[in-house]
Amino acid sequence: MRLTKWYADCVTPDGALFIGYVAHLTLGPLRLDYTASIEADSPGAPVRQRQSLRRGRIEADAAGVRLFSPGLDVSGSSTAHTWTRMDGATVTEVTAPDGHATLDLGETRPIRVDSVPATLLGPFSGVLSRLLPATLRHLHEAKYLSRGQLVLDGTPHDGWVVHEEVRFG
């Protein structure tokens, strides 16, 4: 079995959210392509999730990052550090050259809490999850959006944090 997965987590300054996934799963002779998106217009808005078994791709080079998914009718890019899928979203890269960084999470809300097969396969999970190894069938995932503050060498950087917890069983 081989699973290759790419994703892009994007949050605007006011908390609108877009997460895009592209995955390819190979189980012996079986190959499964998968794309998904999770979107919310604001921190309190309902979360929308869509899946497709059509092939998608994420490309990255010096010009930026691009996400393409014809099955979801999604196409977006990050060029000059601006994610054009959602107006106003920016990519901020912060590095800790000497390793002195802390991340404090504030108000947290769940984006999605579900089994990984249900997350990956959506409406197809009942039929296709039987093809997955038992270790994947029993994975559970919780994904959250939090206000956060990264303190890097004593300088605070406020923003949003997308984080998740994956458990077996």
Disulfide bonds with the S-S distance in Angstrom:
none
